[in-house]
Amino acid sequence: MKLNTSLCLTLTTAMLALAMSGAMAAGRQLQFITHELPPLNYRDGASITGLCTELVRELQRRSAISGEIELLPWARAVATTANTPNVALFFTTRTAEREVQYQWIGPLVNVSSSVYTRMGSRLRIERIGDLAAVRQVIVHRGSFLETALRRLGLQKLTLANTPEDALRLLLMQDLDDAVMVLTDPIVPVASKKLRVPPDALKPALVVHKGQGYLALSKGTAPDTAATLQRELDAMKRDGAFAAIYAKWLPQAAAPGLLPEPAVDLLQPGP
């Protein structure tokens, strides 16, 4: 039985379009940007590693979306993502203010942030309003924590370029003159790097519990975001995600398929 010439042409065209679509999908490329935030993302010698970095590499492998991972200072990483299509930034804490700025792939990691004092300090930080009476509040420059604290009207912010700089600044001040507000998983790593004893700091108040994501810049094709989210969900279903998470944070619970509501003391009151 001979097929109609028109039907053959239609089938051939459809097959070519499908093949081209597959080739384009396999050849997709993004600029992947991260920042120094061990143990989640950091440089180790000549390589970039960490929990989120390893998760992203597995996502790249599964989705056939290639691209070198570059480590930049946080402020520059955010600026690059804001102004350039086809950029993937990780990890980024998902907040209401940032919601419309990116396409969100995740959640990748559970993160909390706290106010830290030096051990022996007489400062009592029992609610977020207590920060107004502190002479110096040290925070990571360009972080969502800086944005939130400014929104609350705090004027006495000291900006640190890195978590290690924030810790150095805190240790330079008198016991009762300063606090530090940082994301919790990075504090023990920064302390170890600076050879600061574990008992030198005291978490005084948890101010935020949220989740970190892979954020795609505007102008990135929505089907790219859909592919990455689908493959991330598959990693969670087949156990690969949990295995990588346990390797880096063995005592921590890994995020599930669905986002969890944030606990946020940094929102302005009514």
C-alpha positions in Angstrom: 0.0 0.0 0.0 1.5 3.3 -1.1 1.2 6.3 1.1 -0.1 9.6 -0.2 2.7 11.9 -1.3 1.3 14.7 0.8 1.0 12.5 3.8 4.6 11.3 3.4 5.8 14.9 3.2 3.8 15.8 6.3 5.2 12.9 8.3 8.7 13.6 7.2 8.4 17.3 8.2 7.0 16.3 11.6 9.9 13.8 12.1 12.5 16.4 11.2 10.9 19.0 13.5 10.9 16.5 16.3 14.5 15.6 15.6 15.5 19.3 15.5 13.6 19.9 18.8 15.5 17.1 20.4 18.8 18.3 19.1 18.1 21.8 20.4 17.1 20.5 23.8 20.3 18.5 24.0 22.3 21.5 22.9 20.8 24.0 25.3 23.3 26.0 27.3 23.0 28.4 30.3 25.5 30.5 32.2 25.5 29.0 35.7 26.6 31.4 38.4 27.1 30.7 42.1 28.7 32.4 45.1 31.0 31.6 48.0 28.8 30.1 50.7 30.3 26.9 52.0 29.2 24.2 52.4 26.5 24.9 49.9 28.7 26.5 47.1 32.4 27.2 47.3 35.8 27.0 45.6 38.1 24.1 46.6 41.4 24.6 44.9 40.7 24.8 41.2 37.2 23.4 41.4 33.8 24.6 42.5 32.0 22.3 44.8 29.4 22.1 47.6 25.9 20.7 48.1 24.0 22.9 45.7 26.8 22.7 43.2 26.7 19.0 43.1 22.9 19.0 42.8 23.1 21.4 39.9 25.8 19.3 38.1 23.4 16.3 38.3 20.6 18.5 37.0 22.9 19.5 34.1 23.6 15.8 33.3 20.0 14.7 33.4 18.6 17.6 31.4 21.4 17.9 28.9 21.6 21.6 29.6 25.3 22.5 29.6 27.3 25.4 30.9 30.3 26.1 33.0 29.7 27.0 36.6 31.3 30.4 37.6 31.8 31.6 41.1 31.3 35.4 41.6 30.9 37.8 44.5 27.2 37.8 45.5 26.4 41.4 44.4 28.0 40.8 41.0 26.2 37.5 40.6 22.8 39.1 41.3 23.5 42.0 38.9 24.6 39.6 36.1 21.4 37.5 36.5 19.2 40.6 36.6 20.5 41.9 33.3 21.3 38.9 31.2 19.0 36.2 29.7 20.0 32.5 30.0 21.6 32.8 33.4 21.0 30.4 36.2 21.9 31.6 39.7 22.2 29.3 42.7 21.4 29.2 45.4 19.0 32.1 46.0 16.5 32.4 48.8 13.0 32.6 47.5 11.3 35.7 49.0 8.2 37.7 48.2 10.3 40.6 46.9 12.2 38.4 44.6 9.3 36.3 43.3 8.8 38.2 40.0 12.5 38.6 39.3 13.2 35.0 38.3 11.9 31.6 37.2 12.3 29.4 40.2 13.6 25.8 40.1 13.5 24.0 43.5 13.5 23.9 46.3 17.2 22.9 46.5 18.0 23.5 50.1 16.4 24.3 53.4 18.1 27.4 55.0 17.6 29.3 58.2 19.2 32.6 59.3 19.9 33.9 62.8 21.2 36.8 64.9 24.5 35.9 66.5 26.2 37.5 69.5 29.5 36.7 71.0 29.6 34.3 73.9 29.5 36.4 77.1 27.7 39.3 75.6 25.0 40.8 77.8 22.9 41.7 74.7 19.4 40.2 74.8 17.9 39.7 71.4 14.5 38.1 72.0 12.6 39.7 69.1 13.6 41.5 65.9 12.8 44.9 67.4 15.7 44.5 69.9 18.1 45.0 67.0 17.2 48.7 67.0 19.1 49.2 70.3 22.3 47.5 69.1 25.1 49.8 68.0 26.2 47.7 65.1 24.3 45.1 63.0 26.7 43.2 60.7 25.2 41.5 57.6 26.4 40.1 54.3 26.3 42.7 51.6 23.6 42.2 48.9 21.9 39.4 50.7 18.2 39.2 51.3 19.0 39.7 55.0 20.4 43.2 54.2 17.3 44.0 52.2 15.0 42.8 54.9 16.8 44.7 57.7 16.7 47.9 55.7 13.0 47.5 55.1 12.6 47.3 58.9 14.2 50.7 59.1 17.5 49.7 60.7 20.2 52.3 59.9 23.2 50.9 61.8 24.1 48.2 59.3 27.7 47.3 58.7 28.1 45.5 55.3 30.6 42.6 54.9 31.7 41.3 51.5 31.9 37.7 52.7 30.7 35.6 55.7 34.2 35.5 57.0 34.5 39.3 56.9 31.2 39.5 58.9 32.6 37.2 61.5 35.9 39.1 61.7 34.0 42.3 62.1 31.9 40.9 65.0 35.0 39.6 66.8 36.7 43.0 66.5 33.9 44.8 68.4 33.3 45.0 72.1 31.0 42.2 73.4 28.0 44.3 73.8 28.4 46.6 70.8 27.6 44.3 67.8 25.6 41.4 66.5 25.9 39.5 63.2 22.9 38.3 61.0 23.9 35.4 58.8 22.6 32.2 57.1 23.1 29.4 59.6 24.9 26.6 57.6 27.8 28.9 56.7 28.6 30.1 60.2 30.4 26.9 61.4 32.3 26.8 58.1 33.4 30.4 58.4 34.4 29.9 62.1 36.5 26.8 61.2 38.2 28.7 58.4 39.1 31.6 60.7 40.0 29.1 63.6 37.3 30.6 65.8 36.3 28.2 68.6 32.8 26.8 68.3 31.8 28.3 71.6 32.8 31.9 70.6 29.4 32.6 69.1 25.9 32.2 70.4 22.7 32.1 68.1 20.4 34.5 69.8 17.3 34.5 67.6 16.2 32.6 64.4 14.9 35.3 62.1 14.1 33.4 59.0 13.5 29.8 57.8 13.1 29.4 54.1 14.3 27.5 51.1 17.0 28.1 48.5 16.4 27.7 44.7 18.1 27.7 41.3 16.9 31.1 39.8 16.7 31.5 36.1 17.0 35.1 34.7 14.2 36.7 32.7 14.5 36.0 29.0 15.3 32.4 29.6 13.0 30.0 27.7 10.1 28.7 29.9 10.6 25.2 28.5 14.2 25.3 29.9 12.8 26.0 33.4 10.2 23.3 32.9 12.9 20.8 32.0 15.1 21.6 35.0 12.1 21.4 37.4 11.0 18.1 35.9 14.5 16.6 36.3 14.9 17.9 39.8 11.5 16.3 40.8 12.8 13.1 39.3 15.9 13.3 41.4 13.8 13.6 44.5 11.6 10.6 43.5 14.4 8.2 42.6 16.6 9.0 45.7 19.5 10.8 44.0 18.6 14.1 45.6 18.5 12.7 49.1 21.8 10.9 48.7 23.6 14.0 47.6 22.0 16.0 50.4 23.0 13.5 53.1 26.6 13.6 51.9 26.9 17.3 52.6 24.3 17.8 55.4 23.9 14.4 57.1 21.9 15.8 60.1 19.6 18.0 58.0 16.2 17.2 56.5 16.2 17.6 52.7 13.4 19.6 51.0 10.5 17.7 49.4 8.8 18.1 46.1 6.6 21.0 47.2 7.7 24.4 48.7 7.4 24.9 52.4 6.0 28.1 53.9 8.6 30.4 55.3 9.0 31.4 58.9 9.9 35.1 58.7 10.4 37.5 61.5 11.8 40.1 59.1 8.5 41.3 57.7 7.4 44.7 58.9 4.5 44.6 61.3 1.0 46.0 60.6 
